[in-house]
Amino acid sequence: MHIELIHIGNFQSHRDTVMKFDRGVNAIIGETDVGKSAIIRAIQWVFRNKPDGESNWNTEARKAGETCWVQIDFRNDDDTKFTVIRERGKDTNSYTLIDEAGESETYTGFVRNVPREIEEKLGSPTSFGDKIKADLTISKQGEQPFLISSHTPKEFAAILGKLTGILVLDLAEKAGNKKITRVKTEIDVTRGLLSQAQEELAALPLPEPIREAVNAAEEALDGVRRMETRMAGMQTARDRIMSLRRESSIIDAKVIQIEPLVEEALKALPVEIATRANQLSLAARTYMGNEDRASDAKAGVLDYESKLVTARECLREYIALMDICPYSGGELFDACKDRIQE
């Protein structure tokens, strides 16, 4: 829809002005104070019935008893036409709608609001909620930036919120918070009812067979818990036994490796003893002439043989101790090592 013609009579500085418009953008050009802004106000008066009162009425025409009126011819996108006339006088305050066939309908008694039939033709202001309306198509000369002059900061924020979609998110958040609060309240109430029901159930006298069955079930449950504890302890002991078995296997392998070495050492001892005895015997015979030195040599041989016997016994004790040792690194194992090293 676009405006084809405007006819202005006795509106502010315009006594009788006719202007034609083309589809698309139209520019009104003229010198200062010749009524350019009054044309915009005339259009706004038809669309929104603003400004109201007698400020639109030409002073001379009002004194002469003439009416103030604005006629706008429109052409729809389907090429049909209609006309809207807004008129005000001493005894007149009306809108008239004329269709393409020339049939007209006049509306009065609307006070400050535009008649619904006219709004349906021209388009009503955009609604932002129940109370906020904004005219997104008409602005006045010298008006502040978009929407600021005609709305409070709260209304302006609500309009921008709806235009950008933020208002939808805000409403969704509020609705979500309300639902969460309601569900939490329902949960608290349900918990209270459940607790109350449990208390009432506990206070009810149970028949003896049921009470005995409950007690038996509780004892059985306690037995199960004790059995679980014992099973957990047995599992720990089993894990420890398996660990000791693994350590014992390692010790057995080490003992198997050591036994041949010990046996070879034991077999070699008599040969070493005989060799050393022969050496000492030869030395004794060499120094036979000196009885004191021979006696000392003999005592040394006896002492050496005694030590060798002690060493043989220590090695045998070591083998015996290794057989009964459950794992290496203990005091008993260390004592064996010390004896062998000695």
PEKA-V694514 format. One record per pair of residues at least 24 apart in sequence whose C-alpha atoms are under 7 Angstrom apart, sorted by the first residue. I is the first residue (numbers start at 1). GAP is how many residues later the second one is. D is the distance in Angstrom with one decimal. If there is no record, write none. Layout:
i=I gap=GAP d=D
i=I gap=GAP d=D
This chain:
i=1 gap=73 d=6.7
i=1 gap=74 d=5.6
i=1 gap=75 d=4.1
i=1 gap=76 d=5.3
i=2 gap=72 d=5.8
i=2 gap=73 d=5.6
i=2 gap=74 d=6.6
i=3 gap=69 d=7.0
i=3 gap=70 d=6.0
i=3 gap=71 d=4.7
i=3 gap=72 d=6.5
i=4 gap=69 d=5.5
i=4 gap=70 d=5.5
i=4 gap=71 d=6.5
i=5 gap=67 d=5.7
i=5 gap=68 d=5.1
i=6 gap=65 d=5.7
i=6 gap=66 d=4.6
i=6 gap=67 d=6.5
i=7 gap=63 d=5.8
i=7 gap=64 d=5.0
i=7 gap=65 d=6.4
i=8 gap=61 d=6.3
i=8 gap=62 d=4.6
i=8 gap=63 d=6.4
i=9 gap=59 d=5.9
i=9 gap=60 d=5.3
i=9 gap=61 d=6.2
i=10 gap=47 d=6.3
i=10 gap=48 d=5.0
i=10 gap=51 d=6.1
i=10 gap=57 d=7.0
i=10 gap=58 d=4.8
i=10 gap=59 d=6.6
i=11 gap=45 d=5.4
i=11 gap=46 d=5.2
i=11 gap=47 d=5.3
i=11 gap=57 d=5.5
i=11 gap=58 d=6.6
i=12 gap=26 d=6.9
i=12 gap=44 d=5.2
i=12 gap=45 d=5.6
i=12 gap=46 d=4.5
i=13 gap=45 d=6.4
i=37 gap=104 d=6.4
i=42 gap=28 d=6.6
i=46 gap=40 d=5.8
i=47 gap=75 d=6.6
i=48 gap=66 d=6.2
i=49 gap=63 d=6.7
i=49 gap=64 d=6.9
i=49 gap=65 d=6.2
i=128 gap=31 d=6.0
i=128 gap=34 d=7.0
i=247 gap=80 d=6.2
i=248 gap=78 d=6.0
i=248 gap=79 d=5.9
i=251 gap=76 d=6.2
i=251 gap=77 d=6.9
i=266 gap=46 d=6.9
i=277 gap=24 d=6.8
i=314 gap=25 d=6.7
i=314 gap=26 d=6.6
i=315 gap=25 d=6.6
